[in-house]
Amino acid sequence: MQYDNDAKQLKYEVLKRVAELSFAGELEDKIDQIPYDIIPGTVAKYRCCVYREREIIRERVTMARGKDLPGGSEDGIVTVLPAACEGCPINRFTVTTNCQRCMAKKCVAACPFGAITVTGSGAYIDPAKCKECGRCAAACPYNAISDTMRPCLRACPVDAISMDDNKQASIKYDRCIGCGACTASCPFGAITDKSSIVEVIRQLQSKHPVYAMFAPAIEGQFGDATVGMLKSALKQLGFTGVYEVSLGADAVAQHEAAELKEAMEDGRKMTTSCCPAFVSMIHKHFPRLVPLISHTVSPMTATARFIRQENPKAQVVFIGPCIAKKQEITRVEDSADYVLTFEELAAMFDARGINPSAAAEDEQDGSLYGKGFAMSGGVSGAVERALEEAGVDMPVTCKKCNGAKECKKALMVLNAGRLPENIVEGMACENGCIAGPASVLPLQRTVKNREKLLKKADARTISENLVAHQFDRIKMD
């Protein structure tokens, strides 16, 4: 795998090396060699010196092993790498050469902290006094004060990131929803997620039956590999069996459709429950709306229950582009046992020399509607289809939220009692799960690949697919 992003490439190389050594049973013996394998020689390529580069690799290895960094918090799946956090402007607001040294001095008047003075060369902002309120930038008639917000701060939809005493990023876990937007936005890859790759490999090498289930968003992530090919490739890794989570998505659509019908008859509003970051946003930032969350479990949990119905002793591994799923399994007891991201799966494939596109074909599990859960609007579309298949004729209106910022706005309106729609479909990632923070390919390539692959899927309905799989035996709430 070759990324066009050096930060993602280094993360991948660490994951791949950790996977190689884990499969070979040599991780603990050769763990100290990994930084030197990835950063050889004496000339730095990315940072000030090779010593810092290697320290960053050591921190990445710790996270790849699923461990906590020294002094780090056990609360978060998402963590800041101290050695990697640098390069961002320390002072958010700075005066540019557009400053005309005007007589009005509106910036000085606007600052309530006395942080701005006017010198012979223009206005000056004292960083020791500046509280980053932004009033000076808003007041300047020449737009001479630039607002250079750190990418992680700008990306976070719930203000869960702040700066510590050392001006490094710090995560407020009581606010964090685990969406992973910060991990994708940091140009230095200084915020990353904790991995279960070592433990999953250990399970694969044990005598336990280990089953994989992959998110609907996987189609298009591995080139022209179909879901059938991906199933075969995962079995080559050592998984006992493999299922599409789009099967669980079909069940969620049907159950949520019945739940929505009941809510509409009672005059109640409702929100979807499949996106864990969206659900976490409600719990942490809009607690009054918790009763409105759909009681239907996520497709991941539904599929895990289906697998255990057939194989009670199975260890279940969910694979997707979502970091928030790693938090979801800590909240839901009978969901997946482990979560791997597409990034981690790609590293495991490469560690074993497996090419999914060259694997044998296998069968399809989900309908096109279940597969549609991967994209914004797909959940509501599947729910409406399920209502139609059930013969329910009700005028359903849905607020489709494309990204965490839209989710936040919709929930604010719902919280105020002013939302006209019957149901809110919340997806924390813009464009849906196919643009998740732990994706492998860029969005445009994924969409292009996905369009070709979905044309090969059959036209089974939601209801007939669930009947064929006897999914009616699975508890959905």
KOLRORO-223798 format. One record per residue (C-alpha): residue number from 1; residue in one letter; x, y, z. Coordinates in steps of 0.05 Angstrom, whole numbers, plus 5000, padded with zeros to 4 digits. Layout:
// KOLRORO-223798
{seq=NUM type=A px=X py=Y pz=Z};
...
This chain:
// KOLRORO-223798
{seq=1 type=M px=5000 py=5000 pz=5000};
{seq=2 type=Q px=5027 py=5068 pz=4980};
{seq=3 type=Y px=4991 py=5130 pz=5007};
{seq=4 type=D px=5000 py=5200 pz=4979};
{seq=5 type=N px=5002 py=5224 pz=5051};
{seq=6 type=D px=5067 py=5215 pz=5090};
{seq=7 type=A px=5031 py=5215 pz=5157};
{seq=8 type=K px=4984 py=5159 pz=5136};
{seq=9 type=Q px=5042 py=5122 pz=5103};
{seq=10 type=L px=5083 py=5121 pz=5168};
{seq=11 type=K px=5022 py=5097 pz=5207};
{seq=12 type=Y px=5012 py=5042 pz=5155};
{seq=13 type=E px=5085 py=5021 pz=5157};
{seq=14 type=V px=5082 py=5014 pz=5233};
{seq=15 type=L px=5017 py=4974 pz=5230};
{seq=16 type=K px=5045 py=4929 pz=5175};
{seq=17 type=R px=5110 py=4916 pz=5213};
{seq=18 type=V px=5073 py=4902 pz=5278};
{seq=19 type=A px=5027 py=4854 pz=5240};
{seq=20 type=E px=5086 py=4818 pz=5207};
{seq=21 type=L px=5121 py=4808 pz=5273};
{seq=22 type=S px=5056 py=4787 pz=5308};
{seq=23 type=F px=5041 py=4735 pz=5255};
{seq=24 type=A px=5113 py=4709 pz=5261};
{seq=25 type=G px=5109 py=4709 pz=5338};
{seq=26 type=E px=5169 py=4756 pz=5342};
{seq=27 type=L px=5138 py=4822 pz=5363};
{seq=28 type=E px=5164 py=4824 pz=5434};
{seq=29 type=D px=5234 py=4803 pz=5413};
{seq=30 type=K px=5241 py=4853 pz=5356};
{seq=31 type=I px=5197 py=4910 pz=5379};
{seq=32 type=D px=5256 py=4956 pz=5394};
{seq=33 type=Q px=5282 py=4947 pz=5323};
{seq=34 type=I px=5219 py=4975 pz=5290};
{seq=35 type=P px=5238 py=5049 pz=5295};
{seq=36 type=Y px=5305 py=5034 pz=5262};
{seq=37 type=D px=5273 py=4992 pz=5207};
{seq=38 type=I px=5226 py=5048 pz=5189};
{seq=39 type=I px=5273 py=5107 pz=5201};
{seq=40 type=P px=5343 py=5081 pz=5180};
{seq=41 type=G px=5406 py=5122 pz=5174};
{seq=42 type=T px=5423 py=5189 pz=5207};
{seq=43 type=V px=5389 py=5240 pz=5162};
{seq=44 type=A px=5320 py=5264 pz=5182};
{seq=45 type=K px=5266 py=5264 pz=5128};
{seq=46 type=Y px=5205 py=5294 pz=5163};
{seq=47 type=R px=5225 py=5326 pz=5229};
{seq=48 type=C px=5284 py=5361 pz=5262};
{seq=49 type=C px=5325 py=5297 pz=5272};
{seq=50 type=V px=5320 py=5221 pz=5265};
{seq=51 type=Y px=5317 py=5215 pz=5341};
{seq=52 type=R px=5251 py=5250 pz=5344};
{seq=53 type=E px=5226 py=5213 pz=5283};
{seq=54 type=R px=5242 py=5147 pz=5317};
{seq=55 type=E px=5208 py=5170 pz=5382};
{seq=56 type=I px=5145 py=5183 pz=5342};
{seq=57 type=I px=5150 py=5113 pz=5313};
{seq=58 type=R px=5158 py=5085 pz=5384};
{seq=59 type=E px=5094 py=5120 pz=5404};
{seq=60 type=R px=5059 py=5093 pz=5343};
{seq=61 type=V px=5082 py=5023 pz=5359};
{seq=62 type=T px=5053 py=5031 pz=5429};
{seq=63 type=M px=4985 py=5051 pz=5400};
{seq=64 type=A px=4989 py=4995 pz=5348};
{seq=65 type=R px=4997 py=4946 pz=5405};
{seq=66 type=G px=4935 py=4973 pz=5438};
{seq=67 type=K px=4973 py=5002 pz=5497};
{seq=68 type=D px=4968 py=5070 pz=5531};
{seq=69 type=L px=5024 py=5120 pz=5525};
{seq=70 type=P px=5061 py=5139 pz=5589};
{seq=71 type=G px=5020 py=5192 pz=5624};
{seq=72 type=G px=4964 py=5183 pz=5574};
{seq=73 type=S px=4890 py=5173 pz=5589};
{seq=74 type=E px=4856 py=5105 pz=5589};
{seq=75 type=D px=4790 py=5138 pz=5572};
{seq=76 type=G px=4803 py=5151 pz=5499};
{seq=77 type=I px=4810 py=5108 pz=5437};
{seq=78 type=V px=4836 py=5171 pz=5403};
{seq=79 type=T px=4902 py=5197 pz=5432};
{seq=80 type=V px=4952 py=5253 pz=5419};
{seq=81 type=L px=5023 py=5230 pz=5404};
{seq=82 type=P px=5065 py=5280 pz=5444};
{seq=83 type=A px=5128 py=5272 pz=5402};
{seq=84 type=A px=5088 py=5283 pz=5338};
{seq=85 type=C px=5047 py=5344 pz=5358};
{seq=86 type=E px=5083 py=5404 pz=5329};
{seq=87 type=G px=5086 py=5450 pz=5269};
{seq=88 type=C px=5020 py=5487 pz=5281};
{seq=89 type=P px=5018 py=5562 pz=5293};
{seq=90 type=I px=5022 py=5573 pz=5367};
{seq=91 type=N px=4986 py=5640 pz=5362};
{seq=92 type=R px=4918 py=5634 pz=5329};
{seq=93 type=F px=4910 py=5708 pz=5311};
{seq=94 type=T px=4966 py=5746 pz=5277};
{seq=95 type=V px=4970 py=5813 pz=5242};
{seq=96 type=T px=4987 py=5811 pz=5168};
{seq=97 type=T px=5018 py=5862 pz=5122};
{seq=98 type=N px=4948 py=5885 pz=5104};
{seq=99 type=C px=4950 py=5927 pz=5168};
{seq=100 type=Q px=4946 py=6001 pz=5148};
{seq=101 type=R px=4961 py=6031 pz=5218};
{seq=102 type=C px=4894 py=6065 pz=5213};
{seq=103 type=M px=4872 py=6120 pz=5260};
{seq=104 type=A px=4808 py=6086 pz=5282};
{seq=105 type=K px=4846 py=6029 pz=5316};
{seq=106 type=K px=4783 py=5987 pz=5318};
{seq=107 type=C px=4824 py=5924 pz=5335};
{seq=108 type=V px=4851 py=5958 pz=5398};
{seq=109 type=A px=4782 py=5980 pz=5419};
{seq=110 type=A px=4752 py=5911 pz=5406};
{seq=111 type=C px=4802 py=5874 pz=5449};
{seq=112 type=P px=4777 py=5867 pz=5521};
{seq=113 type=F px=4844 py=5840 pz=5545};
{seq=114 type=G px=4890 py=5896 pz=5525};
{seq=115 type=A px=4930 py=5849 pz=5480};
{seq=116 type=I px=4936 py=5896 pz=5420};
{seq=117 type=T px=4981 py=5956 pz=5411};
{seq=118 type=V px=4998 py=5996 pz=5349};
{seq=119 type=T px=5071 py=6004 pz=5331};
{seq=120 type=G px=5106 py=6040 pz=5275};
{seq=121 type=S px=5101 py=5978 pz=5232};
{seq=122 type=G px=5029 py=5962 pz=5248};
{seq=123 type=A px=4986 py=5929 pz=5301};
{seq=124 type=Y px=5017 py=5877 pz=5346};
{seq=125 type=I px=4981 py=5822 pz=5386};
{seq=126 type=D px=5015 py=5802 pz=5451};
{seq=127 type=P px=5007 py=5725 pz=5453};
{seq=128 type=A px=5014 py=5726 pz=5529};
{seq=129 type=K px=4951 py=5768 pz=5536};
{seq=130 type=C px=4911 py=5743 pz=5476};
{seq=131 type=K px=4852 py=5697 pz=5495};
{seq=132 type=E px=4836 py=5681 pz=5422};
{seq=133 type=C px=4766 py=5710 pz=5426};
{seq=134 type=G px=4769 py=5735 pz=5353};
{seq=135 type=R px=4739 py=5803 pz=5365};
{seq=136 type=C px=4799 py=5839 pz=5336};
{seq=137 type=A px=4794 py=5800 pz=5271};
{seq=138 type=A px=4720 py=5815 pz=5265};
{seq=139 type=A px=4731 py=5889 pz=5278};
{seq=140 type=C px=4788 py=5902 pz=5229};
{seq=141 type=P px=4762 py=5939 pz=5168};
{seq=142 type=Y px=4820 py=5913 pz=5125};
{seq=143 type=N px=4816 py=5840 pz=5145};
{seq=144 type=A px=4888 py=5847 pz=5166};
{seq=145 type=I px=4884 py=5798 pz=5224};
{seq=146 type=S px=4888 py=5726 pz=5203};
{seq=147 type=D px=4853 py=5670 pz=5240};
{seq=148 type=T px=4899 py=5609 pz=5234};
{seq=149 type=M px=4864 py=5557 pz=5275};
{seq=150 type=R px=4899 py=5491 pz=5286};
{seq=151 type=P px=4870 py=5437 pz=5239};
{seq=152 type=C px=4850 py=5392 pz=5297};
{seq=153 type=L px=4812 py=5448 pz=5331};
{seq=154 type=R px=4778 py=5468 pz=5267};
{seq=155 type=A px=4758 py=5396 pz=5251};
{seq=156 type=C px=4728 py=5378 pz=5319};
{seq=157 type=P px=4653 py=5390 pz=5317};
{seq=158 type=V px=4643 py=5389 pz=5393};
{seq=159 type=D px=4702 py=5431 pz=5418};
{seq=160 type=A px=4735 py=5371 pz=5450};
{seq=161 type=I px=4806 py=5394 pz=5435};
{seq=162 type=S px=4845 py=5446 pz=5473};
{seq=163 type=M px=4918 py=5465 pz=5482};
{seq=164 type=D px=4956 py=5443 pz=5545};
{seq=165 type=D px=5009 py=5483 pz=5581};
{seq=166 type=N px=5060 py=5461 pz=5529};
{seq=167 type=K px=5016 py=5486 pz=5472};
{seq=168 type=Q px=5004 py=5415 pz=5450};
{seq=169 type=A px=4936 py=5387 pz=5432};
{seq=170 type=S px=4897 py=5356 pz=5489};
{seq=171 type=I px=4831 py=5318 pz=5484};
{seq=172 type=K px=4773 py=5330 pz=5532};
{seq=173 type=Y px=4745 py=5260 pz=5535};
{seq=174 type=D px=4681 py=5282 pz=5569};
{seq=175 type=R px=4665 py=5320 pz=5505};
{seq=176 type=C px=4697 py=5275 pz=5453};
{seq=177 type=I px=4649 py=5234 pz=5410};
{seq=178 type=G px=4703 py=5192 pz=5378};
{seq=179 type=C px=4687 py=5213 pz=5307};
{seq=180 type=G px=4761 py=5214 pz=5288};
{seq=181 type=A px=4757 py=5280 pz=5250};
{seq=182 type=C px=4819 py=5304 pz=5286};
{seq=183 type=T px=4859 py=5242 pz=5265};
{seq=184 type=A px=4843 py=5254 pz=5193};
{seq=185 type=S px=4855 py=5329 pz=5194};
{seq=186 type=C px=4922 py=5333 pz=5230};
{seq=187 type=P px=4976 py=5344 pz=5177};
{seq=188 type=F px=5028 py=5311 pz=5222};
{seq=189 type=G px=4987 py=5250 pz=5241};
{seq=190 type=A px=4996 py=5271 pz=5313};
{seq=191 type=I px=4928 py=5245 pz=5335};
{seq=192 type=T px=4915 py=5171 pz=5325};
{seq=193 type=D px=4872 py=5113 pz=5347};
{seq=194 type=K px=4889 py=5054 pz=5391};
{seq=195 type=S px=4893 py=4988 pz=5353};
{seq=196 type=S px=4871 py=4917 pz=5368};
{seq=197 type=I px=4912 py=4888 pz=5311};
{seq=198 type=V px=4959 py=4849 pz=5357};
{seq=199 type=E px=4903 py=4818 pz=5398};
{seq=200 type=V px=4863 py=4800 pz=5335};
{seq=201 type=I px=4924 py=4764 pz=5306};
{seq=202 type=R px=4933 py=4728 pz=5372};
{seq=203 type=Q px=4860 py=4705 pz=5368};
{seq=204 type=L px=4869 py=4682 pz=5296};
{seq=205 type=Q px=4928 py=4639 pz=5318};
{seq=206 type=S px=4889 py=4609 pz=5376};
{seq=207 type=K px=4840 py=4550 pz=5374};
{seq=208 type=H px=4779 py=4597 pz=5381};
{seq=209 type=P px=4732 py=4606 pz=5322};
{seq=210 type=V px=4742 py=4678 pz=5299};
{seq=211 type=Y px=4692 py=4710 pz=5252};
{seq=212 type=A px=4700 py=4775 pz=5213};
{seq=213 type=M px=4644 py=4821 pz=5192};
{seq=214 type=F px=4657 py=4881 pz=5149};
{seq=215 type=A px=4620 py=4946 pz=5141};
{seq=216 type=P px=4580 py=4963 pz=5078};
{seq=217 type=A px=4632 py=5018 pz=5065};
{seq=218 type=I px=4684 py=4966 pz=5046};
{seq=219 type=E px=4661 py=4962 pz=4974};
{seq=220 type=G px=4707 py=5007 pz=4935};
{seq=221 type=Q px=4761 py=5012 pz=4989};
{seq=222 type=F px=4803 py=4955 pz=4961};
{seq=223 type=G px=4800 py=4971 pz=4887};
{seq=224 type=D px=4758 py=4923 pz=4846};
{seq=225 type=A px=4754 py=4870 pz=4900};
{seq=226 type=T px=4681 py=4847 pz=4908};
{seq=227 type=V px=4651 py=4830 pz=4976};
{seq=228 type=G px=4659 py=4757 pz=4955};
{seq=229 type=M px=4733 py=4766 pz=4942};
{seq=230 type=L px=4742 py=4803 pz=5008};
{seq=231 type=K px=4709 py=4746 pz=5044};
{seq=232 type=S px=4758 py=4696 pz=5014};
{seq=233 type=A px=4817 py=4742 pz=5029};
{seq=234 type=L px=4796 py=4747 pz=5102};
{seq=235 type=K px=4792 py=4672 pz=5107};
{seq=236 type=Q px=4863 py=4669 pz=5080};
{seq=237 type=L px=4882 py=4712 pz=5140};
{seq=238 type=G px=4854 py=4658 pz=5185};
{seq=239 type=F px=4782 py=4678 pz=5199};
{seq=240 type=T px=4735 py=4620 pz=5208};
{seq=241 type=G px=4678 py=4655 pz=5172};
{seq=242 type=V px=4661 py=4724 pz=5144};
{seq=243 type=Y px=4596 py=4763 pz=5138};
{seq=244 type=E px=4574 py=4829 pz=5109};
{seq=245 type=V px=4546 py=4878 pz=5160};
{seq=246 type=S px=4498 py=4900 pz=5106};
{seq=247 type=L px=4458 py=4838 pz=5127};
{seq=248 type=G px=4451 py=4868 pz=5196};
{seq=249 type=A px=4435 py=4935 pz=5163};
{seq=250 type=D px=4376 py=4902 pz=5128};
{seq=251 type=A px=4351 py=4879 pz=5196};
{seq=252 type=V px=4362 py=4948 pz=5226};
{seq=253 type=A px=4323 py=4981 pz=5170};
{seq=254 type=Q px=4264 py=4934 pz=5180};
{seq=255 type=H px=4263 py=4941 pz=5256};
{seq=256 type=E px=4274 py=5016 pz=5254};
{seq=257 type=A px=4218 py=5024 pz=5204};
{seq=258 type=A px=4169 py=4991 pz=5252};
{seq=259 type=E px=4196 py=5035 pz=5308};
{seq=260 type=L px=4187 py=5098 pz=5266};
{seq=261 type=K px=4116 py=5078 pz=5248};
{seq=262 type=E px=4099 py=5072 pz=5322};
{seq=263 type=A px=4134 py=5138 pz=5339};
{seq=264 type=M px=4096 py=5175 pz=5284};
{seq=265 type=E px=4030 py=5146 pz=5308};
{seq=266 type=D px=4046 py=5172 pz=5378};
{seq=267 type=G px=4069 py=5240 pz=5352};
{seq=268 type=R px=4141 py=5229 pz=5374};
{seq=269 type=K px=4206 py=5248 pz=5339};
{seq=270 type=M px=4262 py=5198 pz=5330};
{seq=271 type=T px=4335 py=5194 pz=5312};
{seq=272 type=T px=4374 py=5138 pz=5280};
{seq=273 type=S px=4423 py=5097 pz=5322};
{seq=274 type=C px=4473 py=5066 pz=5273};
{seq=275 type=C px=4528 py=5119 pz=5276};
{seq=276 type=P px=4563 py=5113 pz=5344};
{seq=277 type=A px=4593 py=5183 pz=5340};
{seq=278 type=F px=4524 py=5213 pz=5328};
{seq=279 type=V px=4495 py=5173 pz=5386};
{seq=280 type=S px=4553 py=5195 pz=5430};
{seq=281 type=M px=4539 py=5268 pz=5410};
{seq=282 type=I px=4468 py=5261 pz=5436};
{seq=283 type=H px=4489 py=5228 pz=5501};
{seq=284 type=K px=4544 py=5278 pz=5516};
{seq=285 type=H px=4517 py=5343 pz=5488};
{seq=286 type=F px=4442 py=5335 pz=5482};
{seq=287 type=P px=4423 py=5289 pz=5540};
{seq=288 type=R px=4350 py=5311 pz=5538};
{seq=289 type=L px=4344 py=5277 pz=5470};
{seq=290 type=V px=4369 py=5209 pz=5492};
{seq=291 type=P px=4298 py=5181 pz=5497};
{seq=292 type=L px=4289 py=5198 pz=5423};
{seq=293 type=I px=4346 py=5154 pz=5400};
{seq=294 type=S px=4322 py=5092 pz=5363};
{seq=295 type=H px=4323 py=5031 pz=5408};
{seq=296 type=T px=4346 py=4989 pz=5348};
{seq=297 type=V px=4417 py=4965 pz=5355};
{seq=298 type=S px=4470 py=4983 pz=5304};
{seq=299 type=P px=4482 py=4938 pz=5243};
{seq=300 type=M px=4548 py=4918 pz=5275};
{seq=301 type=T px=4514 py=4892 pz=5337};
{seq=302 type=A px=4458 py=4859 pz=5298};
{seq=303 type=T px=4507 py=4821 pz=5255};
{seq=304 type=A px=4549 py=4801 pz=5316};
{seq=305 type=R px=4486 py=4772 pz=5349};
{seq=306 type=F px=4470 py=4735 pz=5284};
{seq=307 type=I px=4539 py=4704 pz=5283};
{seq=308 type=R px=4535 py=4682 pz=5356};
{seq=309 type=Q px=4466 py=4653 pz=5344};
{seq=310 type=E px=4499 py=4603 pz=5298};
{seq=311 type=N px=4567 py=4600 pz=5334};
{seq=312 type=P px=4559 py=4616 pz=5409};
{seq=313 type=K px=4634 py=4610 pz=5422};
{seq=314 type=A px=4654 py=4656 pz=5365};
{seq=315 type=Q px=4701 py=4715 pz=5374};
{seq=316 type=V px=4674 py=4769 pz=5329};
{seq=317 type=V px=4716 py=4823 pz=5294};
{seq=318 type=F px=4683 py=4883 pz=5261};
{seq=319 type=I px=4722 py=4916 pz=5204};
{seq=320 type=G px=4704 py=4986 pz=5180};
{seq=321 type=P px=4728 py=5057 pz=5167};
{seq=322 type=C px=4701 py=5081 pz=5234};
{seq=323 type=I px=4742 py=5097 pz=5297};
{seq=324 type=A px=4679 py=5110 pz=5339};
{seq=325 type=K px=4661 py=5036 pz=5332};
{seq=326 type=K px=4720 py=5022 pz=5378};
{seq=327 type=Q px=4683 py=5060 pz=5432};
{seq=328 type=E px=4615 py=5029 pz=5415};
{seq=329 type=I px=4639 py=4958 pz=5432};
{seq=330 type=T px=4657 py=4983 pz=5502};
{seq=331 type=R px=4586 py=5007 pz=5513};
{seq=332 type=V px=4547 py=4948 pz=5483};
{seq=333 type=E px=4562 py=4882 pz=5517};
{seq=334 type=D px=4540 py=4833 pz=5462};
{seq=335 type=S px=4568 py=4871 pz=5403};
{seq=336 type=A px=4634 py=4855 pz=5368};
{seq=337 type=D px=4693 py=4833 pz=5411};
{seq=338 type=Y px=4744 py=4873 pz=5370};
{seq=339 type=V px=4744 py=4929 pz=5319};
{seq=340 type=L px=4794 py=4935 pz=5262};
{seq=341 type=T px=4796 py=4993 pz=5213};
{seq=342 type=F px=4806 py=4989 pz=5139};
{seq=343 type=E px=4876 py=5017 pz=5150};
{seq=344 type=E px=4892 py=4960 pz=5197};
{seq=345 type=L px=4862 py=4908 pz=5150};
{seq=346 type=A px=4904 py=4934 pz=5092};
{seq=347 type=A px=4966 py=4927 pz=5135};
{seq=348 type=M px=4947 py=4855 pz=5154};
{seq=349 type=F px=4934 py=4837 pz=5081};
{seq=350 type=D px=5002 py=4865 pz=5060};
{seq=351 type=A px=5037 py=4832 pz=5119};
{seq=352 type=R px=5013 py=4765 pz=5093};
{seq=353 type=G px=5020 py=4780 pz=5019};
{seq=354 type=I px=4946 py=4774 pz=5006};
{seq=355 type=N px=4915 py=4810 pz=4946};
{seq=356 type=P px=4839 py=4814 pz=4955};
{seq=357 type=S px=4828 py=4827 pz=4881};
{seq=358 type=A px=4860 py=4760 pz=4865};
{seq=359 type=A px=4819 py=4720 pz=4916};
{seq=360 type=A px=4763 py=4672 pz=4898};
{seq=361 type=E px=4691 py=4696 pz=4896};
{seq=362 type=D px=4642 py=4682 pz=4952};
{seq=363 type=E px=4568 py=4697 pz=4964};
{seq=364 type=Q px=4533 py=4764 pz=4977};
{seq=365 type=D px=4498 py=4773 pz=5045};
{seq=366 type=G px=4462 py=4840 pz=5043};
{seq=367 type=S px=4413 py=4876 pz=4998};
{seq=368 type=L px=4429 py=4939 pz=4960};
{seq=369 type=Y px=4391 py=4977 pz=5013};
{seq=370 type=G px=4434 py=4948 pz=5069};
{seq=371 type=K px=4496 py=4965 pz=5029};
{seq=372 type=G px=4469 py=5036 pz=5022};
{seq=373 type=F px=4479 py=5047 pz=5097};
{seq=374 type=A px=4551 py=5067 pz=5078};
{seq=375 type=M px=4529 py=5132 pz=5047};
{seq=376 type=S px=4493 py=5194 pz=5072};
{seq=377 type=G px=4418 py=5185 pz=5063};
{seq=378 type=G px=4425 py=5109 pz=5058};
{seq=379 type=V px=4396 py=5093 pz=5126};
{seq=380 type=S px=4333 py=5134 pz=5116};
{seq=381 type=G px=4327 py=5107 pz=5045};
{seq=382 type=A px=4330 py=5035 pz=5071};
{seq=383 type=V px=4279 py=5051 pz=5126};
{seq=384 type=E px=4231 py=5080 pz=5076};
{seq=385 type=R px=4240 py=5019 pz=5032};
{seq=386 type=A px=4226 py=4973 pz=5091};
{seq=387 type=L px=4161 py=5012 pz=5105};
{seq=388 type=E px=4142 py=5004 pz=5032};
{seq=389 type=E px=4155 py=4929 pz=5033};
{seq=390 type=A px=4113 py=4923 pz=5096};
{seq=391 type=G px=4055 py=4958 pz=5060};
{seq=392 type=V px=4058 py=5019 pz=5106};
{seq=393 type=D px=4034 py=5082 pz=5072};
{seq=394 type=M px=4056 py=5140 pz=5116};
{seq=395 type=P px=4086 py=5208 pz=5095};
{seq=396 type=V px=4155 py=5203 pz=5126};
{seq=397 type=T px=4199 py=5265 pz=5130};
{seq=398 type=C px=4273 py=5258 pz=5147};
{seq=399 type=K px=4327 py=5308 pz=5166};
{seq=400 type=K px=4389 py=5278 pz=5133};
{seq=401 type=C px=4451 py=5303 pz=5168};
{seq=402 type=N px=4514 py=5298 pz=5125};
{seq=403 type=G px=4571 py=5306 pz=5174};
{seq=404 type=A px=4578 py=5321 pz=5249};
{seq=405 type=K px=4567 py=5396 pz=5240};
{seq=406 type=E px=4500 py=5384 pz=5207};
{seq=407 type=C px=4483 py=5334 pz=5261};
{seq=408 type=K px=4498 py=5386 pz=5315};
{seq=409 type=K px=4453 py=5438 pz=5281};
{seq=410 type=A px=4396 py=5389 pz=5273};
{seq=411 type=L px=4400 py=5366 pz=5345};
{seq=412 type=M px=4400 py=5438 pz=5369};
{seq=413 type=V px=4335 py=5450 pz=5331};
{seq=414 type=L px=4306 py=5385 pz=5356};
{seq=415 type=N px=4326 py=5402 pz=5427};
{seq=416 type=A px=4289 py=5468 pz=5420};
{seq=417 type=G px=4227 py=5431 pz=5396};
{seq=418 type=R px=4228 py=5463 pz=5328};
{seq=419 type=L px=4247 py=5406 pz=5282};
{seq=420 type=P px=4192 py=5394 pz=5230};
{seq=421 type=E px=4217 py=5326 pz=5206};
{seq=422 type=N px=4196 py=5259 pz=5236};
{seq=423 type=I px=4265 py=5229 pz=5241};
{seq=424 type=V px=4337 py=5253 pz=5242};
{seq=425 type=E px=4388 py=5211 pz=5204};
{seq=426 type=G px=4456 py=5227 pz=5235};
{seq=427 type=M px=4522 py=5211 pz=5203};
{seq=428 type=A px=4584 py=5242 pz=5234};
{seq=429 type=C px=4626 py=5234 pz=5171};
{seq=430 type=E px=4611 py=5278 pz=5111};
{seq=431 type=N px=4586 py=5234 pz=5053};
{seq=432 type=G px=4575 py=5178 pz=5102};
{seq=433 type=C px=4618 py=5119 pz=5125};
{seq=434 type=I px=4653 py=5114 pz=5058};
{seq=435 type=A px=4692 py=5177 pz=5079};
{seq=436 type=G px=4708 py=5150 pz=5148};
{seq=437 type=P px=4773 py=5173 pz=5181};
{seq=438 type=A px=4805 py=5104 pz=5176};
{seq=439 type=S px=4791 py=5094 pz=5102};
{seq=440 type=V px=4844 py=5068 pz=5054};
{seq=441 type=L px=4829 py=5104 pz=4989};
{seq=442 type=P px=4810 py=5177 pz=4976};
{seq=443 type=L px=4735 py=5189 pz=4972};
{seq=444 type=Q px=4732 py=5200 pz=4897};
{seq=445 type=R px=4767 py=5135 pz=4880};
{seq=446 type=T px=4724 py=5097 pz=4930};
{seq=447 type=V px=4660 py=5124 pz=4900};
{seq=448 type=K px=4683 py=5107 pz=4829};
{seq=449 type=N px=4702 py=5036 pz=4849};
{seq=450 type=R px=4639 py=5028 pz=4890};
{seq=451 type=E px=4592 py=5048 pz=4833};
{seq=452 type=K px=4621 py=4992 pz=4790};
{seq=453 type=L px=4617 py=4940 pz=4845};
{seq=454 type=L px=4546 py=4955 pz=4866};
{seq=455 type=K px=4522 py=4943 pz=4795};
{seq=456 type=K px=4542 py=4870 pz=4805};
{seq=457 type=A px=4499 py=4862 pz=4867};
{seq=458 type=D px=4433 py=4825 pz=4859};
{seq=459 type=A px=4365 py=4857 pz=4870};
{seq=460 type=R px=4341 py=4820 pz=4931};
{seq=461 type=T px=4292 py=4857 pz=4976};
{seq=462 type=I px=4303 py=4872 pz=5049};
{seq=463 type=S px=4247 py=4826 pz=5074};
{seq=464 type=E px=4264 py=4766 pz=5030};
{seq=465 type=N px=4337 py=4772 pz=5049};
{seq=466 type=L px=4321 py=4770 pz=5123};
{seq=467 type=V px=4273 py=4711 pz=5114};
{seq=468 type=A px=4326 py=4672 pz=5076};
{seq=469 type=H px=4376 py=4684 pz=5133};
{seq=470 type=Q px=4324 py=4670 pz=5188};
{seq=471 type=F px=4342 py=4737 pz=5220};
{seq=472 type=D px=4275 py=4740 pz=5256};
{seq=473 type=R px=4307 py=4701 pz=5314};
{seq=474 type=I px=4355 py=4758 pz=5329};
{seq=475 type=K px=4339 py=4808 pz=5384};
{seq=476 type=M px=4342 py=4878 pz=5353};
{seq=477 type=D px=4339 py=4924 pz=5414};
